[in-house]
Amino acid sequence: MKKILIIEDDSRISTRLTDLAHHVNPNVAIYHATGSVGVDDILSFHQIDAFFIDIQLEDCNGLELAKEIRKHKIYQFTPMVFITAVPTRELEAFKQVHSYDYILKPFSESQVIKVFQEILIDFFEESGEEESIKLEYKNYNMSVLTKDILFIEIINRRIHIVTKHETIEYNIMPLKKFQEKLPNYFLRIHQSIVINMHYVSSFSLTSFNVNMEGYDLPLSIGRSYKSIVKGAFNERY
């Protein structure tokens, strides 16, 4: 069962959010805290899957509390939704803690249901038990599902991650080190290319290239990787 934590010091708002959350997804466990002390107690016994945080709490600043939660490794990428009565504060929240969305007080039922639908249904179903890799940047972090990655390529010493949806330019680092983050169905076919074998549509060891589903151009097989590629493809296909 997925668990969410609502951090709100107004009991009426907390109760209303709880009712709407259970209306959208009755199969979530909901915990409540009114400030930092209550949060610490809950996190000591439960692993939370999503946070809903009031920015203006009586005993602390919600943004600062969110930063403290983000310091826990397991919560670096957990969805956070902020509850605020100050429209300008949500932009600050997005920048500082990479929040998922915000709820503006006084909120409408339709607004809250839309956010809960995205988190408690769509996000939970999509995330499930699927493997992902965490990308850490200077100012924010993101997570990429490994099943969505077509291939990874080094260009000008920098990692480029080509997914079904976009190309992500990542840090400067050795390809070998980055490949260690990936499942074993990723295969290095060139000094600068690692592919997801699930997306291989065809390959040729005479012309030294691989064609990938969802990508128009062939990828080169390095001559020194020919035997590795041949062995991997023979075993798989």
N, C-alpha and C positions, 0 to 999 in steps of 0.2 A: 504494500500500500504506500502511495506517495504521501509525503508529509510537507505541509506548508506552515510557515510561521507568520502571523500577523502581528506587527509591532505598532500598536496604536493605544494612546492613553485615554481616548474618549470611548467609553464602554458602548455607547449607542452606535457609533460608527463601526467599532469592532464587531458588534453583534450583527449589524446589517451586512457587513462584508462576509461574515461567516455564513449567514443565510444564503447569500447570493452564490458564494463559492460552492456550497453543498447543492444548490439548485443546478449549477452547471455540471458538477461532478460529485455525486454523493459518495464516491469511493476514495476520497482524500481524507487524511487525518489533519485536523487543524489545531494548531497550538497558538497561544496568545501570550504576549508580553506587553507591558506598558512602558518599559524602558530597558536600559542596559543590564541591570541586575537580573531581571527576569530572562533576558536573552541568554546570558551566561549559563543560567540553570538549565534551560531547555537544551542548549547545544551540548551540554555535558552528558545528556542521556539520549538524544535523538539526532539523526542525520537528516537535515532539512533539504527538501528538493526545490523550494522556491520561497522567496521572502517578499512580504508586502510591508513597507516601512513608511511610517509617517515622518516627514522631514522635521516637523516641529513638535518634539516631545518635551514633556515637562522637565525631565531630569537630564536630558542630553540632546545633542543635535543629531538628527537622523542620518545625515550625510556622514558625519564622523563615526557614528555607530556602524554604518555600512562599510566604511573603510576598515574598521577593526575586524568585521566579519570576513572581508576579503583577504585578510592576512592569513586566515586558515586555508591551507592548501586545498582542502576538499571543497571550499566555497569560492575558489577563484573564478569559476565560470557559472555558478548557480544563478538562475534568473532572479533579478531584483526589480520589483515594481515600487515606485515611490508614490506616496499619498501626500499631496501638497495643496495649500490654499493660496500659494504665491506662484503665479504662472511663470515667473522668470527663474525660479529655482530648479525646475526640471532640467533645463539645459546644463546647469552646473552639475546636476546629478549624473547626466549622461556622460559628461566629460570626465568626472572624477572617479566614478566607480563602474562605468560601462553598464548602466542600468538597462533593463529590457523595455520598460515603458513607464508611464505615470498615470495616476488617477487624480483628477483635479477636483478639489472640494469647492462648493457643494457638488457632489457627483450625481449623475443620473443613473438609474438602474441599467439602462441600455449601455452606457459607457463602461460600467463595471463588468457587466456580463460579457462584453466584447473582449476585455482584457483577460478575464478569467477563462474564456473560451480558448484564447490563444495560448495561455499558460497551462491550464489544468486539463485541457483536452489535446490540442494540437501539439504543443511542445512535449508533453509527457509521452504521447504516443510516438512521436518522431524520435525522441531521444532513446527510449526503451533501454535495451542492453547493447546498443550498437557501439562499435569501437570508434574512437575519435582520437585525434591528436590535438594537443594544446599548443597554440602559438603564442609566445610571450613577446610583447612589444614593450617599448619604453613606457608608454602611457596607457596601454590597455592590453587585454588578452582576448583571444578568441579561440573557438574550438571548431575543428573541421572533421566531418565524418569521413573516415577512411574509405568507405564504400563509394563516396562521391568523387574521389580523386582518380583522374585518368593517368597522369604521370607527373613526375617531378623532374625539373631540368635546372642545371646550373647555367646561368647567363651572367657574364661579368662577375664571377665568383659569388653571385647571390642566388639563393634558392627561389625558384619560381614554381608554384604549385598550381597545376592546371586541373580544375574540377569540371564537373558537368555544367556548372553554372557560371564560373568566373576563373580568372587567373589571379592568384595571390602572390605578390612579391614579398618575400620574407627576408630573413637576415642573411648576412654573409656567414657561411659555415660550410665545412666539408660535407659532400653528399653522403659519404659513408656514415658520418655521425647522424645525419638526418634520417637515413634509412633505418637506423636502429629504433626509431620511434614507430616504424611501420610493421604491419603483420607480414607473415612469411609469403603471402601471395603477391608481394611487390618484388620485382626482379630488376636488377641492374643490367642493362643491355649495352651501356656505353659509359665512358668515363664521366659523362655529364648527364646521363638520363637513367631514371628508375621508372618502370612502368607498373601499372596495376594489371596483372595477367587476366583478370576477369573481363577486361574491356578489349582484349586483343581480337580483332576481326580476321586478320590474316598476317602471315609473315613469310619472308623469303630469306634463306641463308645464302642464296646466290647473289641477290641484289643488295643484301645486307640492310633490310628495312622491316619495320613492323607497322601495320596499320591499326589504328585504334578506333573503336566505335565512338562517334560523337566528336571526332577530330579529323579535319580534312587532309592534313599533311602527313606523309609517312615519317616515322622516326628511325633514325639511323642505328644500326647495330654495329658496335665497335668490333673490329677484327679480332682483338684479343678476348672478346666476350662471346665469340661465335660458339665455342664448344659448350659454354655455360648455358647459353640460350637454347642450343640444340637439345641438351640434356633436360632442361626444364620443360621445354615444349613437348618433347617426346614422352616424358613422364606424365604430363598433364593432358595431352591430346592423343 
